[in-house]
Amino acid sequence: MYAIIETGGKQYRVEEGSKIRVEKLASEVGGEVILDKVLMVGGGSFAVGNPYIADAKVSAEVVEHGRGEKIIVFKKRRRHDSRRTQGHRQDFTTLAIKSISA
């Protein structure tokens, strides 16, 4: 059984036992998170929400918090001797999917 959930403005396809990296959530490591924005449930039974399924929930455990790889943002305006370099590291939370209930 799998589900498509929405969190942090992005959509993820999850299965029981899988791990996903999502935008940083305000939860402690080892805590449980209930994701109730379920767009679709598939596998044995198939259901599509409009936009969300009313009674579907995905239960996940917070494994870790961290920061992603550094990316470099470089902007240059040609013929104006203007350059700007900036770095960015995105915060993330790793979730382990425990159960899907539809």
Residue frames as a rotation matrix with the C-alpha (Angstrom) as fourth column:
MET 1
0.583 0.812 0.000 0.00
0.812 -0.583 0.000 0.00
0.000 0.000 -1.000 0.00
TYR 2
-0.633 -0.771 0.069 1.27
0.773 -0.635 0.006 3.46
0.039 0.057 0.998 -0.85
ALA 3
0.532 0.762 -0.370 0.06
0.757 -0.624 -0.196 7.03
-0.380 -0.176 -0.908 -0.46
ILE 4
-0.288 -0.540 0.791 0.80
0.711 -0.674 -0.201 10.40
0.641 0.504 0.578 -1.98
ILE 5
0.372 0.350 -0.860 1.05
0.887 -0.407 0.218 13.08
-0.274 -0.844 -0.461 0.70
GLU 6
0.320 -0.255 0.912 1.66
0.381 -0.847 -0.371 16.81
0.867 0.467 -0.174 0.72
THR 7
0.714 -0.153 -0.684 3.93
0.629 -0.290 0.721 18.57
-0.308 -0.945 -0.111 3.20
GLY 8
-0.108 -0.797 -0.595 6.04
0.334 -0.593 0.733 21.68
-0.936 -0.120 0.330 2.92
GLY 9
0.294 0.307 -0.905 4.44
-0.638 -0.642 -0.424 22.59
-0.712 0.703 0.007 -0.41
LYS 10
-0.516 -0.504 -0.692 5.73
-0.846 0.425 0.321 19.41
0.132 0.752 -0.646 -2.06
GLN 11
0.651 0.757 0.046 4.20
-0.759 0.651 0.028 16.01
-0.009 -0.053 0.999 -2.81
TYR 12
-0.530 -0.836 0.143 5.79
-0.845 0.534 -0.008 12.68
-0.070 -0.125 -0.990 -1.87
ARG 13
0.442 0.556 -0.704 4.97
-0.536 0.793 0.290 9.05
0.719 0.249 0.648 -2.67
VAL 14
-0.395 -0.555 0.732 5.41
-0.915 0.169 -0.366 7.03
0.079 -0.815 -0.574 0.54
GLU 15
0.258 0.400 -0.880 5.14
-0.174 0.915 0.365 3.39
0.950 0.059 0.305 1.56
GLU 16
0.950 0.077 0.303 5.28
-0.312 0.145 0.939 1.78
0.028 -0.986 0.162 4.98
GLY 17
0.637 -0.766 0.082 8.88
0.566 0.538 0.625 1.48
-0.523 -0.351 0.776 6.11
SER 18
0.269 -0.560 0.784 10.26
0.812 -0.306 -0.497 4.07
0.518 0.770 0.373 3.69
LYS 19
-0.005 -0.353 -0.936 12.26
0.723 -0.647 0.240 7.16
-0.690 -0.675 0.259 4.67
ILE 20
0.391 0.165 0.906 11.76
0.801 -0.547 -0.246 10.59
0.454 0.821 -0.346 3.11
ARG 21
-0.657 -0.580 -0.482 13.38
0.711 -0.689 -0.140 14.01
-0.251 -0.434 0.865 3.48
VAL 22
0.358 0.835 0.418 10.90
0.864 -0.466 0.190 16.85
0.353 0.293 -0.888 3.86
GLU 23
-0.022 -0.265 0.964 11.10
-0.074 -0.961 -0.266 20.55
0.997 -0.077 0.002 4.68
LYS 24
-0.878 -0.459 -0.133 11.98
0.085 0.125 -0.989 21.13
0.471 -0.879 -0.071 8.33
LEU 25
0.244 0.962 -0.125 9.18
0.204 0.075 0.976 20.30
0.948 -0.263 -0.177 10.77
ALA 26
-0.262 -0.272 0.926 8.89
-0.764 -0.527 -0.371 21.59
0.590 -0.805 -0.070 14.33
SER 27
0.882 0.459 -0.107 9.05
-0.318 0.747 0.584 18.19
0.348 -0.481 0.805 16.02
GLU 28
0.248 -0.804 0.540 11.58
-0.869 0.061 0.490 16.52
-0.427 -0.591 -0.684 18.28
VAL 29
-0.378 -0.473 -0.796 13.74
-0.739 0.672 -0.049 13.60
0.558 0.570 -0.603 17.13
GLY 30
-0.983 0.067 -0.172 11.97
0.140 0.880 -0.455 10.36
0.120 -0.471 -0.874 18.04
GLY 31
-0.521 0.843 -0.135 8.56
-0.339 -0.350 -0.873 12.05
-0.783 -0.410 0.468 18.07
GLU 32
-0.456 0.478 0.751 5.58
0.773 0.631 0.068 11.05
-0.441 0.612 -0.657 15.98
VAL 33
-0.752 0.232 -0.617 4.10
-0.432 -0.881 0.195 13.18
-0.498 0.413 0.763 13.20
ILE 34
-0.103 0.793 0.600 0.64
0.607 0.528 -0.594 12.68
-0.788 0.303 -0.536 11.70
LEU 35
-0.919 -0.168 -0.358 0.41
-0.193 -0.599 0.777 13.77
-0.345 0.783 0.517 8.06
ASP 36
-0.230 0.939 0.255 -3.26
0.362 0.326 -0.873 14.27
-0.903 -0.108 -0.415 7.18
LYS 37
0.227 0.261 -0.938 -2.92
-0.733 -0.589 -0.341 15.92
-0.641 0.765 0.057 3.75
VAL 38
-0.511 -0.313 0.801 -3.26
0.154 0.883 0.443 12.67
-0.846 0.350 -0.403 1.80
LEU 39
-0.357 0.313 -0.880 -3.95
-0.831 -0.537 0.146 13.17
-0.426 0.783 0.452 -1.91
MET 40
0.338 0.417 -0.844 -4.19
-0.780 0.625 -0.004 9.54
0.526 0.660 0.537 -3.00
VAL 41
-0.095 -0.323 0.942 -4.03
-0.707 0.688 0.165 6.02
-0.701 -0.650 -0.294 -1.58
GLY 42
0.328 0.143 -0.934 -3.16
-0.863 0.447 -0.235 3.10
0.384 0.883 0.270 -3.81
GLY 43
-0.789 -0.565 0.242 -2.25
-0.613 0.754 -0.236 -0.55
-0.049 -0.335 -0.941 -3.62
GLY 44
-0.845 0.518 0.132 -5.01
0.485 0.847 -0.217 -2.92
-0.224 -0.119 -0.967 -2.50
SER 45
0.335 0.941 -0.041 -7.69
0.855 -0.322 -0.407 -0.22
-0.396 0.102 -0.912 -2.50
PHE 46
-0.638 -0.526 0.562 -7.57
0.742 -0.614 0.269 2.89
0.204 0.589 0.782 -4.63
ALA 47
0.488 0.783 -0.386 -8.86
0.839 -0.543 -0.040 6.31
-0.241 -0.304 -0.922 -3.55
VAL 48
-0.534 -0.573 0.622 -8.30
0.709 -0.704 -0.041 9.82
0.462 0.419 0.782 -4.89
GLY 49
-0.240 0.409 -0.880 -9.11
0.768 -0.475 -0.430 12.92
-0.594 -0.779 -0.200 -2.87
ASN 50
0.076 0.338 0.938 -10.68
0.810 -0.570 0.139 16.19
0.582 0.749 -0.317 -3.93
PRO 51
0.379 -0.844 -0.379 -8.11
-0.674 0.029 -0.738 17.58
0.634 0.535 -0.558 -3.07
TYR 52
-0.683 -0.643 0.347 -7.56
-0.696 0.428 -0.576 15.50
0.222 -0.635 -0.740 0.10
ILE 53
-0.226 0.566 -0.793 -9.01
0.209 0.823 0.528 12.22
0.952 -0.046 -0.304 1.36
ALA 54
0.380 0.519 0.766 -11.12
-0.494 -0.586 0.642 12.99
0.782 -0.622 0.034 4.43
ASP 55
0.899 0.111 0.423 -10.20
-0.432 0.379 0.819 10.15
-0.070 -0.919 0.388 6.84
ALA 56
0.712 -0.679 -0.178 -6.77
0.483 0.658 -0.578 9.15
0.510 0.326 0.796 5.53
LYS 57
0.815 -0.521 0.255 -3.68
-0.564 -0.611 0.555 9.67
-0.133 -0.596 -0.792 7.67
VAL 58
0.493 -0.769 -0.408 -0.01
0.212 0.561 -0.801 8.76
0.844 0.308 0.439 7.46
SER 59
0.975 -0.201 0.090 1.89
-0.123 -0.159 0.980 8.21
-0.182 -0.967 -0.180 10.67
ALA 60
0.500 -0.866 0.008 5.64
0.235 0.126 -0.964 8.90
0.834 0.483 0.267 10.64
GLU 61
0.749 -0.379 -0.544 8.51
0.580 -0.021 0.814 9.06
-0.320 -0.925 0.204 13.13
VAL 62
0.866 -0.499 0.014 11.08
-0.458 -0.805 -0.377 11.86
0.200 0.320 -0.926 13.10
VAL 63
0.730 -0.659 -0.183 14.49
0.652 0.751 -0.105 10.26
0.206 -0.043 0.978 12.53
GLU 64
-0.243 -0.861 -0.447 16.73
0.875 -0.394 0.282 13.34
-0.419 -0.322 0.849 12.30
HIS 65
0.919 0.295 -0.261 17.03
0.168 -0.893 -0.417 17.01
-0.356 0.340 -0.870 11.50
GLY 66
-0.036 -0.985 0.169 19.83
0.747 0.086 0.659 18.30
-0.664 0.150 0.733 9.32
ARG 67
0.367 0.045 -0.929 21.02
-0.420 -0.883 -0.209 20.65
-0.830 0.467 -0.305 6.63
GLY 68
0.889 0.073 0.452 21.43
0.335 0.569 -0.751 19.82
-0.312 0.819 0.481 2.97
GLU 69
-0.032 -0.929 0.368 24.40
0.977 0.048 0.207 20.33
-0.210 0.367 0.906 0.70
LYS 70
-0.071 -0.082 -0.994 25.58
0.147 -0.987 0.071 23.85
-0.987 -0.141 0.083 0.09
ILE 71
0.322 0.162 0.933 24.57
0.944 0.019 -0.329 25.44
-0.071 0.987 -0.147 -3.19
ILE 72
-0.616 -0.591 -0.521 26.14
0.483 -0.805 0.344 28.56
-0.623 -0.040 0.781 -4.66
VAL 73
0.583 0.773 0.251 23.94
0.747 -0.388 -0.539 31.34
-0.320 0.502 -0.804 -6.03
PHE 74
-0.526 -0.815 -0.243 25.92
0.549 -0.544 0.634 33.55
-0.649 0.201 0.734 -8.41
LYS 75
0.657 0.731 0.184 24.44
0.654 -0.431 -0.622 36.61
-0.375 0.529 -0.761 -10.10
LYS 76
-0.527 -0.831 -0.177 26.24
0.549 -0.492 0.676 38.77
-0.649 0.260 0.715 -12.63
ARG 77
0.731 0.649 -0.213 25.09
0.268 -0.560 -0.784 41.79
-0.628 0.516 -0.583 -14.56
ARG 78
0.089 -0.769 0.633 27.19
0.971 0.207 0.115 41.96
-0.220 0.604 0.766 -17.68
ARG 79
-0.163 -0.363 0.917 28.94
0.675 -0.719 -0.164 45.18
0.719 0.593 0.362 -18.63
HIS 80
0.635 0.416 0.650 28.19
-0.143 -0.764 0.629 46.72
0.759 -0.492 -0.426 -15.21
ASP 81
-0.483 -0.874 -0.057 31.04
-0.190 0.168 -0.967 45.22
0.855 -0.457 -0.247 -13.13
SER 82
-0.085 0.567 0.819 28.41
-0.992 -0.124 -0.018 43.86
0.091 -0.815 0.573 -10.77
ARG 83
-0.274 -0.035 -0.961 28.65
-0.138 0.990 0.003 40.40
0.952 0.133 -0.276 -9.23
ARG 84
0.005 0.275 0.961 27.14
-0.995 -0.097 0.033 38.76
0.103 -0.957 0.273 -6.17
THR 85
-0.420 -0.174 -0.891 27.86
-0.144 0.982 -0.124 35.33
0.896 0.076 -0.437 -4.69
GLN 86
-0.097 0.466 0.879 25.68
-0.993 -0.111 -0.051 33.80
0.073 -0.878 0.473 -2.02
GLY 87
-0.857 -0.202 -0.474 25.54
-0.183 0.979 -0.088 30.33
0.482 0.012 -0.876 -0.47
HIS 88
0.026 0.917 0.397 22.50
-0.967 -0.077 0.242 28.44
0.252 -0.391 0.885 0.82
ARG 89
-0.931 -0.164 -0.326 21.89
-0.082 0.965 -0.250 25.28
0.355 -0.206 -0.912 2.85
GLN 90
-0.079 0.994 0.071 18.31
-0.622 -0.105 0.776 24.06
0.779 0.017 0.626 3.20
ASP 91
-0.646 -0.030 0.763 17.10
-0.712 0.383 -0.588 22.62
-0.274 -0.923 -0.269 6.52
PHE 92
-0.175 0.599 -0.781 15.37
-0.557 0.594 0.580 19.23
0.812 0.537 0.229 6.34
THR 93
-0.100 0.223 0.970 13.70
-0.880 0.435 -0.190 16.59
-0.464 -0.873 0.153 8.48
THR 94
-0.723 -0.138 -0.677 14.01
-0.472 0.814 0.339 12.87
0.504 0.564 -0.653 7.78
LEU 95
0.026 0.832 0.554 10.81
-0.964 0.167 -0.206 10.90
-0.264 -0.528 0.807 8.41
ALA 96
-0.981 -0.177 -0.082 10.36
-0.190 0.960 0.203 7.13
0.043 0.215 -0.976 8.68
ILE 97
-0.220 0.965 -0.140 6.86
-0.838 -0.113 0.534 6.12
0.500 0.235 0.833 7.57
LYS 98
-0.833 -0.064 0.549 5.23
-0.442 0.674 -0.592 3.81
-0.332 -0.736 -0.590 10.11
SER 99
-0.524 0.719 0.456 1.66
0.629 0.688 -0.362 3.30
-0.574 0.097 -0.813 8.92
ILE 100
-0.924 0.367 -0.105 -0.89
-0.332 -0.638 0.695 4.40
0.189 0.677 0.711 6.34
SER 101
-0.600 0.795 0.086 -4.57
0.519 0.469 -0.715 4.39
-0.609 -0.384 -0.694 7.26
ALA 102
-0.948 0.313 0.054 -7.26
-0.121 -0.513 0.850 5.13
0.293 0.799 0.525 4.70
